[in-house]
Amino acid sequence: MKRTLISFVLLFAVLLLAGCNGTVSSVRFPASSPWTDMSTIILSPTDDLVAVASGAGVTAQLNTGAGITAAEAFVACGGASPHLETCSDRACDAQATCGADPVIEKRYTYTLLAHLDRGVFTSGGVEIQNGGGATQMGLSINAGNAGGSFDVAAGYSEGLIPGIQFTQNDEQGVIEMNPHWSDFGPGTITGPVCPNGVCSNQTIATCSVNGFGGDDLSYLTATQPGIYTGTCGSVPVNLTINPPFSSVGQCISGLKAQRCGGLKGQAKADCNHAQIGVCDATFNVPSAHNPN
C-alpha cells in the first residue's frame, strides 16, 4: 500500500474512491439522495488528461488546476526532510522548485466535475484518459439499480497518486456532493486499518458539510477489505473496500455481477460499460469503451 503526504482522489468519487492497485472502492447512499453535482481533485504525472462520460443524463468536465486554490501542480522533493511544494504555474521547473533537494515526482492538478440529470439518469460513468488512450481513473454511478440505492464506485491507476511515502499518512479519498441534503450531517464510520500488518480500529470515514454548502465524505483507503456502515446525520451509508482483483477480467465480471444486476436494456449496457471503465483504470490498460 502506498502512503502519501497528500492525495486527492474519487470519486469525485469516489470517487472519486481509491485503494491499492487491483482494488475498487464504493459508497452507497439511499436512493432519495438529491445530489446532482459531484467533484474531486485529481493528481496526474501527465498534463494531457481528458474526461469521457457515458450513459444517459451524465456529463463531465475536467478543468486544470485544483479548484479555488492556486495549485496547478505539486512537486514532491526528497532530501533529509521530504516535502511537498506547490506550483501556481503548470510549467514550473521541478528541480528549481525543490532547490538543492532531489525531485521525487511532479504531479499536475485537475478538477473533475460531474453532473447528473436525475430525471433521466439511471446508470453510467466517467473515464479519465491520458493522451495515449489509457484510462487513468474510472467512475461508475448507479441511481436505479435493483437495490434502490444511489452508489458510486471508482478504480484508478497508481499514476494518480503522488509517489512519496510517509508512514504517518494514510491515503484518503474525498467525495463532494451538491446540493446540500438537509438530512446529511456530521458522522463517522469505524473499521480496521493495518499499516505494516499491525491493525487498529479507528475512524475510517468522516461526514461533514463544507463551508461552501456541499456534502463531503472522506475516508481512508488503507482500510481492510470489507463493508462498513454508519450514518451521516440521519443518512445511512455503506462503504465497501473490495479485496484486490487478480486480473482486469476478474474485476469486470465481479463488478458487473455486483452492480448491474436487475438493470435491463440501455441502463444495463450503460452500467456494464461503466464497470469496464473502472476496471480498465484499476489495471491501467488502454480503453476502447468510449461512448457513441
Residue frames as qw, qx, qy, qz and C-alpha x, y, z in Angstrom:
[[0.000, 0.889, 0.459, 0.000, 0.00, 0.00, 0.00],
 [0.409, 0.349, -0.025, 0.843, 1.46, 3.35, -0.98],
 [0.274, -0.764, -0.447, 0.377, 1.10, 6.04, 1.68],
 [0.364, 0.558, 0.209, 0.716, 1.08, 9.69, 0.69],
 [0.188, -0.198, -0.329, 0.904, 1.56, 13.08, 2.26],
 [0.393, 0.413, 0.177, -0.803, -1.32, 14.41, 0.21],
 [0.112, 0.117, 0.872, 0.461, -3.73, 12.82, -2.24],
 [0.481, 0.303, 0.172, -0.805, -6.92, 13.97, -3.89],
 [0.048, 0.020, 0.948, 0.314, -8.96, 11.14, -5.35],
 [0.126, 0.104, 0.463, -0.871, -12.58, 9.82, -6.11],
 [0.030, 0.541, 0.838, -0.064, -14.53, 9.84, -6.51],
 [0.257, -0.461, 0.043, -0.848, -15.36, 12.87, -7.16],
 [0.834, -0.320, 0.103, -0.438, -15.51, 9.87, -6.22],
 [0.867, -0.427, 0.163, 0.198, -15.15, 8.02, -5.13],
 [0.385, 0.897, 0.000, 0.218, -14.55, 8.62, -6.18],
 [0.218, 0.765, -0.560, 0.231, -13.62, 9.68, -6.54],
 [0.879, -0.398, 0.239, -0.109, -12.52, 6.36, -4.30],
 [0.395, 0.680, -0.616, 0.052, -9.09, 4.81, -4.25],
 [0.888, -0.371, 0.258, -0.083, -7.13, 1.88, -2.93],
 [0.437, -0.450, 0.691, 0.361, -4.16, -0.32, -3.60],
 [0.369, 0.374, -0.595, -0.608, -3.70, -1.29, -7.23],
 [0.281, -0.055, -0.942, -0.173, -6.19, -4.02, -8.12],
 [0.024, -0.434, -0.775, 0.459, -8.93, -2.82, -5.75],
 [0.121, -0.480, -0.402, -0.770, -12.15, -0.89, -6.25],
 [0.049, -0.255, -0.649, 0.715, -13.90, 1.09, -3.52],
 [0.175, -0.482, -0.564, -0.647, -17.54, 2.17, -3.48],
 [0.080, 0.128, 0.553, -0.819, -20.02, 4.08, -1.36],
 [0.178, -0.442, -0.785, -0.397, -23.79, 3.64, -1.22],
 [0.161, 0.071, 0.352, -0.919, -26.48, 6.09, -0.10],
 [0.414, 0.469, 0.707, -0.330, -30.30, 5.97, -0.11],
 [0.349, 0.421, 0.623, 0.559, -31.98, 6.40, -3.50],
 [0.045, -0.909, -0.415, 0.012, -33.71, 9.53, -2.14],
 [0.470, -0.446, 0.085, 0.757, -30.42, 11.46, -2.17],
 [0.358, 0.872, 0.260, -0.210, -30.89, 14.73, -4.09],
 [0.354, -0.606, 0.398, 0.591, -27.32, 15.19, -5.34],
 [0.701, 0.686, 0.192, -0.029, -26.85, 16.21, -8.95],
 [0.412, 0.818, -0.331, 0.228, -23.26, 17.51, -8.93],
 [0.861, -0.443, 0.097, 0.230, -20.06, 15.93, -7.69],
 [0.392, 0.843, -0.321, 0.178, -16.42, 16.95, -7.85],
 [0.839, -0.448, 0.120, 0.286, -12.93, 15.90, -6.86],
 [0.087, 0.873, -0.444, -0.184, -9.32, 16.89, -7.40],
 [0.974, 0.151, 0.079, 0.147, -7.06, 14.59, -9.42],
 [0.226, -0.781, 0.500, 0.298, -3.27, 14.48, -9.46],
 [0.915, 0.360, 0.171, 0.068, -1.56, 13.11, -12.58],
 [0.573, -0.415, 0.370, 0.602, 2.02, 12.80, -13.84],
 [0.342, 0.248, 0.573, 0.702, 0.81, 13.93, -17.29],
 [0.123, 0.426, 0.169, -0.880, -0.73, 17.19, -18.46],
 [0.258, 0.109, -0.634, -0.720, -2.97, 15.66, -21.13],
 [0.138, 0.252, 0.925, -0.248, -5.96, 14.11, -19.32],
 [0.376, -0.121, -0.335, -0.855, -9.49, 14.26, -20.70],
 [0.414, 0.098, 0.734, -0.529, -12.86, 13.24, -19.23],
 [0.345, -0.018, -0.721, -0.600, -15.20, 10.96, -21.20],
 [0.492, 0.006, 0.553, -0.672, -18.73, 10.47, -19.84],
 [0.271, -0.052, -0.869, -0.411, -21.03, 7.58, -20.72],
 [0.070, -0.447, -0.854, 0.258, -24.70, 6.91, -20.04],
 [0.054, -0.686, -0.450, -0.569, -27.85, 9.00, -20.49],
 [0.396, -0.865, -0.205, -0.228, -28.05, 12.05, -18.27],
 [0.685, -0.588, 0.071, 0.425, -24.40, 12.28, -17.15],
 [0.482, 0.809, -0.097, 0.320, -21.93, 14.92, -18.28],
 [0.747, -0.477, -0.024, 0.461, -18.37, 15.56, -17.11],
 [0.300, 0.910, -0.129, 0.254, -15.89, 18.39, -17.28],
 [0.817, -0.274, -0.088, 0.500, -12.18, 18.28, -16.43],
 [0.096, 0.977, -0.067, 0.177, -10.57, 21.61, -15.59],
 [0.649, 0.270, -0.407, 0.583, -6.89, 22.25, -14.99],
 [0.062, -0.475, 0.381, -0.791, -5.99, 23.37, -11.50],
 [0.300, -0.230, -0.866, 0.326, -7.21, 22.45, -8.03],
 [0.180, -0.760, -0.624, -0.013, -10.49, 24.29, -7.77],
 [0.108, -0.977, -0.118, -0.140, -10.38, 27.52, -5.78],
 [0.641, -0.604, 0.219, 0.420, -6.73, 27.07, -4.77],
 [0.273, 0.851, -0.345, -0.287, -3.77, 28.35, -6.75],
 [0.538, -0.357, 0.744, 0.172, -2.23, 24.89, -7.06],
 [0.684, 0.544, -0.278, -0.399, -1.58, 24.00, -10.71],
 [0.798, 0.250, -0.536, 0.117, 0.95, 21.33, -9.81],
 [0.680, -0.685, 0.253, -0.067, 2.67, 19.69, -6.84],
 [0.582, 0.545, -0.574, 0.185, 6.33, 18.69, -6.68],
 [0.872, -0.489, 0.002, 0.014, 7.46, 16.05, -4.21],
 [0.295, 0.769, -0.499, 0.270, 11.02, 16.74, -3.07],
 [0.885, -0.171, -0.386, 0.194, 13.38, 14.35, -1.27],
 [0.190, 0.632, -0.426, 0.618, 16.41, 15.01, 0.87],
 [0.174, 0.080, -0.792, 0.580, 16.79, 14.87, 4.62],
 [0.276, 0.358, 0.606, -0.655, 13.24, 16.15, 5.15],
 [0.140, 0.309, 0.769, 0.542, 10.99, 15.17, 2.22],
 [0.161, 0.486, 0.349, -0.785, 8.44, 17.84, 1.44],
 [0.360, 0.569, 0.683, 0.284, 5.70, 18.76, -1.00],
 [0.102, -0.348, 0.051, 0.931, 5.84, 22.08, -2.83],
 [0.418, 0.695, 0.554, -0.189, 3.01, 23.88, -4.67],
 [0.279, -0.030, 0.428, 0.859, 3.33, 25.44, -8.13],
 [0.336, 0.633, 0.351, -0.603, 0.94, 28.18, -9.29],
 [0.445, 0.621, -0.411, -0.497, 2.23, 27.65, -12.86],
 [0.970, 0.087, 0.199, -0.105, 1.85, 24.25, -14.55],
 [0.724, 0.601, -0.227, 0.253, 5.12, 24.87, -16.39],
 [0.391, -0.834, 0.371, -0.115, 7.12, 25.25, -13.17],
 [0.553, 0.479, -0.669, 0.129, 10.55, 23.62, -13.21],
 [0.862, -0.421, -0.270, -0.078, 10.53, 20.73, -10.75],
 [0.748, -0.019, -0.296, 0.594, 14.23, 20.92, -9.87],
 [0.108, 0.431, -0.125, 0.887, 14.13, 24.67, -9.37],
 [0.605, -0.565, -0.168, -0.536, 11.12, 24.18, -7.11],
 [0.897, -0.358, -0.226, 0.125, 12.98, 21.63, -4.96],
 [0.125, -0.921, 0.363, -0.064, 16.19, 23.67, -4.90],
 [0.056, 0.587, -0.806, 0.056, 19.09, 21.58, -3.59],
 [0.620, -0.066, 0.718, -0.309, 16.84, 18.62, -2.79],
 [0.074, -0.038, 0.877, 0.473, 16.27, 15.82, -5.32],
 [0.583, 0.072, -0.131, -0.799, 12.97, 15.67, -7.23],
 [0.410, 0.039, 0.895, -0.172, 10.81, 12.65, -6.46],
 [0.223, 0.454, 0.795, 0.335, 7.90, 13.47, -8.73],
 [0.165, 0.147, -0.005, -0.975, 5.82, 16.28, -10.24],
 [0.148, 0.458, 0.876, 0.016, 2.03, 15.96, -10.43],
 [0.114, -0.196, -0.276, -0.934, -0.41, 18.18, -12.35],
 [0.217, 0.294, 0.709, -0.604, -3.74, 19.07, -10.74],
 [0.223, -0.247, -0.624, -0.707, -7.19, 18.78, -12.29],
 [0.393, 0.110, 0.552, -0.727, -10.70, 19.35, -11.00],
 [0.106, -0.192, -0.895, -0.387, -13.25, 16.80, -12.18],
 [0.415, 0.146, 0.305, -0.845, -16.87, 18.00, -12.27],
 [0.065, -0.185, -0.931, -0.309, -19.74, 15.62, -12.99],
 [0.432, 0.073, 0.179, -0.881, -23.42, 16.47, -13.41],
 [0.077, 0.219, 0.970, 0.072, -26.36, 14.08, -13.30],
 [0.455, -0.130, -0.216, -0.854, -29.78, 14.81, -14.74],
 [0.231, -0.034, 0.892, -0.387, -31.69, 12.84, -12.13],
 [0.659, 0.325, 0.184, -0.653, -34.84, 12.97, -14.26],
 [0.825, 0.434, -0.267, -0.243, -33.31, 10.63, -16.86],
 [0.204, 0.580, -0.772, 0.159, -30.14, 9.22, -15.28],
 [0.943, -0.248, -0.068, -0.210, -30.08, 5.57, -14.24],
 [0.831, -0.359, 0.278, 0.321, -26.52, 4.31, -14.66],
 [0.593, 0.762, -0.090, 0.244, -23.29, 5.46, -16.26],
 [0.745, -0.475, 0.029, 0.467, -19.86, 6.72, -15.50],
 [0.202, 0.950, -0.231, -0.059, -16.82, 8.81, -16.33],
 [0.896, -0.015, 0.060, 0.439, -13.40, 7.76, -17.58],
 [0.085, -0.929, 0.262, 0.248, -10.32, 9.93, -17.23],
 [0.903, 0.258, 0.185, 0.290, -7.98, 9.08, -20.11],
 [0.346, -0.647, 0.299, 0.610, -4.48, 10.25, -20.96],
 [0.366, 0.672, -0.331, -0.552, -3.21, 11.21, -24.40],
 [0.073, 0.304, -0.920, -0.235, -2.26, 7.61, -25.10],
 [0.654, -0.142, -0.478, -0.569, -5.83, 6.39, -24.58],
 [0.435, -0.092, -0.834, 0.327, -5.14, 4.63, -21.27],
 [0.474, -0.715, -0.318, -0.405, -7.86, 5.02, -18.64],
 [0.266, 0.358, -0.573, 0.688, -6.27, 6.60, -15.57],
 [0.214, 0.071, 0.659, -0.718, -9.42, 6.80, -13.46],
 [0.307, -0.264, -0.742, -0.535, -12.87, 5.30, -13.85],
 [0.292, 0.018, 0.527, -0.798, -16.10, 6.16, -12.06],
 [0.245, -0.301, -0.854, -0.345, -19.28, 4.12, -12.04],
 [0.262, 0.011, 0.371, -0.891, -22.51, 5.74, -10.83],
 [0.214, -0.344, -0.875, -0.266, -25.85, 3.99, -10.29],
 [0.262, -0.020, 0.333, -0.906, -29.11, 5.63, -9.28],
 [0.746, 0.076, -0.063, -0.658, -31.59, 3.00, -10.41],
 [0.306, 0.257, -0.916, -0.030, -30.20, -0.42, -9.60],
 [0.596, -0.322, -0.702, -0.221, -32.13, -3.31, -8.12],
 [0.443, -0.284, -0.624, 0.577, -31.23, -2.28, -4.56],
 [0.097, -0.885, -0.398, -0.220, -32.93, 1.09, -4.98],
 [0.532, -0.673, -0.031, 0.513, -29.82, 2.97, -3.85],
 [0.359, 0.916, -0.162, 0.075, -27.54, 5.72, -5.11],
 [0.789, -0.461, 0.276, 0.299, -23.99, 4.44, -5.29],
 [0.386, 0.859, -0.335, -0.033, -20.62, 5.31, -6.77],
 [0.893, -0.247, 0.233, 0.295, -17.55, 3.13, -7.35],
 [0.260, 0.906, -0.314, -0.110, -14.11, 4.12, -8.56],
 [0.908, -0.052, 0.153, 0.387, -11.00, 2.50, -9.92],
 [0.114, 0.961, -0.233, -0.094, -7.75, 4.31, -10.55],
 [0.835, 0.317, -0.264, 0.365, -4.21, 3.67, -11.69],
 [0.657, -0.487, -0.171, 0.550, -1.25, 4.29, -9.42],
 [0.420, 0.312, 0.191, 0.830, -0.39, 7.17, -11.74],
 [0.193, -0.779, -0.284, -0.524, -2.89, 9.41, -9.97],
 [0.678, -0.718, -0.127, 0.095, -1.20, 9.19, -6.57],
 [0.093, 0.895, -0.417, 0.127, 1.93, 11.19, -5.66],
 [0.880, 0.148, -0.413, 0.182, 4.99, 8.97, -5.46],
 [0.062, 0.541, -0.563, 0.622, 6.06, 9.93, -1.96],
 [0.716, -0.318, -0.621, -0.032, 5.78, 7.61, 1.00],
 [0.112, -0.466, 0.487, -0.730, 5.26, 8.73, 4.58],
 [0.346, -0.160, -0.918, 0.112, 4.39, 6.08, 7.15],
 [0.014, 0.301, 0.603, -0.739, 2.35, 8.51, 9.23],
 [0.404, 0.345, -0.030, -0.847, -0.10, 9.43, 6.48],
 [0.502, 0.263, 0.824, 0.011, -2.81, 7.22, 5.02],
 [0.013, 0.172, 0.591, 0.788, -4.20, 7.63, 1.57],
 [0.225, 0.441, 0.568, -0.657, -7.51, 9.43, 1.66],
 [0.096, 0.384, 0.691, 0.604, -10.42, 9.66, -0.72],
 [0.121, 0.360, 0.360, -0.852, -12.93, 12.52, -0.72],
 [0.110, 0.527, 0.739, 0.405, -16.40, 12.83, -2.24],
 [0.086, 0.281, 0.226, -0.929, -18.03, 16.26, -2.53],
 [0.067, 0.457, 0.837, 0.292, -21.72, 16.23, -3.44],
 [0.131, 0.229, 0.147, -0.953, -24.15, 19.06, -4.19],
 [0.182, -0.670, 0.133, -0.707, -26.69, 20.46, -3.49],
 [0.067, -0.243, 0.777, -0.577, -26.67, 20.08, 0.28],
 [0.554, -0.348, -0.704, -0.278, -29.10, 17.47, 1.60],
 [0.385, -0.626, 0.219, -0.641, -30.74, 18.63, 4.82],
 [0.941, -0.307, -0.045, -0.138, -30.67, 15.04, 6.16],
 [0.813, 0.260, -0.266, 0.448, -26.90, 14.84, 5.65],
 [0.281, -0.906, 0.192, -0.251, -24.68, 15.92, 8.52],
 [0.002, 0.652, -0.730, 0.204, -21.65, 15.03, 10.67],
 [0.953, -0.166, 0.140, -0.211, -20.89, 11.39, 11.38],
 [0.007, -0.630, 0.772, 0.088, -18.14, 8.78, 11.41],
 [0.967, 0.076, -0.179, -0.166, -17.58, 5.16, 10.40],
 [0.366, -0.677, 0.637, -0.031, -15.01, 2.99, 12.16],
 [0.968, 0.235, -0.079, -0.052, -13.03, -0.02, 10.94],
 [0.792, -0.410, 0.257, 0.373, -9.60, -1.70, 10.98],
 [0.423, 0.860, -0.285, 0.017, -6.57, -0.03, 9.41],
 [0.925, -0.267, 0.185, 0.198, -3.46, -2.21, 9.16],
 [0.324, 0.865, -0.383, 0.029, -0.28, -0.33, 8.25],
 [0.196, 0.554, -0.795, 0.148, 2.67, -2.70, 8.05],
 [0.580, -0.100, -0.805, -0.078, 0.42, -5.58, 9.11],
 [0.163, -0.189, -0.690, 0.680, -0.41, -4.07, 12.52],
 [0.182, -0.566, -0.603, -0.531, -4.17, -3.44, 12.79],
 [0.044, -0.236, -0.546, 0.802, -6.05, -0.94, 14.91],
 [0.066, 0.697, 0.700, 0.144, -9.72, 0.06, 14.94],
 [0.172, -0.354, -0.074, 0.916, -10.11, 3.73, 14.08],
 [0.431, 0.695, 0.249, -0.519, -12.23, 6.25, 12.22],
 [0.500, 0.027, 0.668, 0.551, -12.12, 5.29, 8.55],
 [0.118, 0.529, 0.524, 0.657, -14.71, 7.75, 7.19],
 [0.096, -0.429, -0.404, 0.802, -15.92, 11.18, 8.23],
 [0.154, 0.688, 0.599, 0.379, -19.03, 13.01, 7.03],
 [0.204, -0.483, -0.220, 0.823, -19.24, 16.80, 7.05],
 [0.331, 0.861, 0.373, 0.099, -20.90, 19.81, 5.43],
 [0.588, 0.023, 0.041, 0.808, -18.20, 22.02, 3.96],
 [0.106, -0.527, -0.204, 0.818, -18.02, 25.79, 4.08],
 [0.135, 0.159, -0.475, -0.855, -19.28, 26.09, 0.52],
 [0.670, 0.112, 0.200, -0.706, -22.55, 24.28, 1.24],
 [0.692, 0.260, -0.614, -0.277, -21.58, 20.87, -0.16],
 [0.880, -0.369, 0.212, -0.211, -21.77, 17.45, 1.50],
 [0.310, 0.642, -0.700, 0.044, -18.42, 15.68, 1.97],
 [0.952, -0.277, 0.117, -0.057, -17.44, 12.12, 2.76],
 [0.259, 0.721, -0.637, 0.086, -13.72, 11.49, 3.34],
 [0.961, -0.217, 0.119, -0.126, -12.33, 8.03, 4.02],
 [0.282, -0.633, 0.698, 0.179, -9.09, 6.12, 4.46],
 [0.802, 0.387, -0.341, -0.303, -8.25, 3.80, 1.58],
 [0.218, 0.427, -0.849, 0.223, -5.84, 1.79, 3.76],
 [0.687, -0.175, 0.406, -0.577, -8.85, 0.20, 5.43],
 [0.290, -0.103, 0.948, 0.084, -9.03, -3.60, 5.35],
 [0.312, -0.104, -0.675, -0.661, -11.37, -5.00, 2.64],
 [0.042, -0.377, -0.864, 0.332, -14.94, -5.25, 3.84],
 [0.143, -0.644, -0.462, -0.594, -18.29, -3.47, 4.11],
 [0.257, -0.195, -0.520, 0.791, -18.61, -0.75, 6.74],
 [0.135, -0.708, -0.578, -0.383, -21.76, 1.06, 7.80],
 [0.243, -0.292, -0.391, 0.838, -22.56, 4.29, 9.58],
 [0.130, 0.839, 0.527, 0.034, -24.70, 7.41, 9.39],
 [0.289, 0.133, 0.061, 0.946, -24.07, 10.92, 8.10],
 [0.389, -0.127, 0.104, -0.907, -26.55, 12.96, 10.10],
 [0.715, 0.072, 0.527, -0.453, -29.60, 10.73, 9.58],
 [0.707, 0.525, -0.336, -0.335, -28.41, 9.30, 6.24],
 [0.872, -0.245, 0.416, 0.079, -27.31, 5.63, 6.29],
 [0.353, 0.768, -0.498, -0.195, -24.05, 4.98, 4.44],
 [0.952, -0.098, 0.265, 0.121, -22.34, 1.77, 3.29],
 [0.142, 0.821, -0.521, -0.188, -18.65, 1.96, 2.41],
 [0.982, 0.063, 0.173, 0.043, -17.19, -1.05, 0.56],
 [0.013, -0.748, 0.630, 0.211, -13.47, -1.71, 0.18],
 [0.956, 0.228, -0.098, -0.156, -13.02, -4.65, -2.21],
 [0.720, -0.412, 0.453, 0.325, -10.09, -7.05, -1.93],
 [0.040, 0.572, -0.551, -0.606, -7.60, -6.86, -4.81],
 [0.873, 0.404, 0.127, -0.240, -8.71, -8.36, -8.11],
 [0.700, -0.279, 0.527, 0.393, -6.19, -10.67, -9.78],
 [0.341, 0.121, 0.605, 0.709, -6.94, -9.50, -13.33],
 [0.250, 0.136, -0.098, -0.954, -8.92, -6.96, -15.29],
 [0.468, -0.144, -0.730, -0.477, -11.23, -9.77, -16.44],
 [0.381, -0.360, -0.789, 0.320, -11.98, -10.82, -12.87],
 [0.027, -0.270, -0.275, 0.922, -12.60, -7.19, -11.98],
 [0.347, 0.026, -0.383, -0.855, -15.07, -6.69, -14.85],
 [0.512, -0.250, -0.780, -0.258, -17.04, -9.88, -14.19],
 [0.335, -0.325, -0.695, 0.546, -17.11, -9.21, -10.46],
 [0.061, 0.250, 0.184, -0.949, -18.31, -5.62, -10.74],
 [0.398, -0.085, -0.546, -0.732, -20.91, -6.42, -13.37],
 [0.488, -0.331, -0.807, -0.012, -22.39, -9.03, -11.03],
 [0.273, -0.345, -0.549, 0.711, -22.25, -6.69, -8.01],
 [0.009, 0.396, 0.119, -0.911, -23.53, -3.50, -9.60],
 [0.294, 0.157, -0.470, -0.817, -25.59, -4.23, -12.72],
 [0.044, -0.248, -0.968, 0.011, -27.98, -6.93, -11.54],
 [0.133, 0.633, 0.647, -0.404, -31.63, -6.09, -12.08],
 [0.169, 0.612, -0.160, -0.756, -30.98, -3.47, -14.75],
 [0.659, 0.396, 0.627, 0.127, -32.30, -4.01, -18.27],
 [0.489, 0.810, 0.271, 0.176, -31.83, -2.66, -21.77],
 [0.395, 0.738, -0.153, 0.525, -29.77, 0.50, -22.21],
 [0.459, -0.792, 0.262, -0.306, -29.45, 1.02, -18.46],
 [0.918, -0.265, 0.261, 0.135, -27.74, -2.37, -18.13],
 [0.747, 0.476, 0.058, 0.460, -25.49, -1.61, -21.11],
 [0.051, 0.858, -0.189, 0.475, -24.50, 1.73, -19.57],
 [0.696, -0.641, 0.286, -0.153, -23.81, 0.02, -16.24],
 [0.941, 0.015, 0.194, 0.278, -21.66, -2.69, -17.84],
 [0.516, 0.704, -0.031, 0.486, -19.78, -0.03, -19.80],
 [0.233, -0.864, 0.244, -0.374, -19.04, 1.91, -16.62],
 [0.850, -0.446, 0.278, 0.031, -17.67, -1.20, -14.83],
 [0.845, 0.322, 0.099, 0.416, -15.30, -1.82, -17.73],
 [0.224, 0.823, -0.133, 0.504, -14.02, 1.74, -17.39],
 [0.568, -0.742, 0.275, -0.227, -13.47, 1.33, -13.65],
 [0.920, -0.201, 0.286, 0.177, -11.53, -1.90, -14.18],
 [0.673, 0.585, 0.019, 0.452, -9.51, -0.51, -17.08],
 [0.052, -0.868, 0.241, -0.430, -8.47, 2.30, -14.75],
 [0.776, -0.562, 0.266, -0.101, -7.68, -0.07, -11.89],
 [0.863, -0.090, 0.364, 0.339, -5.27, -2.02, -14.08],
 [0.053, -0.748, 0.294, 0.593, -4.13, 0.97, -16.17],
 [0.500, 0.132, 0.745, 0.422, -4.95, -0.56, -19.56],
 [0.110, 0.076, -0.367, -0.921, -5.94, 1.24, -22.77],
 [0.388, 0.405, 0.693, -0.454, -9.69, 1.61, -23.11],
 [0.006, 0.124, 0.664, 0.738, -11.78, 1.27, -26.24],
 [0.101, -0.584, -0.800, 0.087, -15.01, 1.90, -24.33],
 [0.000, 0.120, 0.023, -0.992, -15.83, 5.42, -25.41],
 [0.415, 0.515, 0.595, -0.456, -19.47, 6.50, -25.66],
 [0.475, 0.521, 0.578, 0.411, -21.14, 6.91, -29.01]]
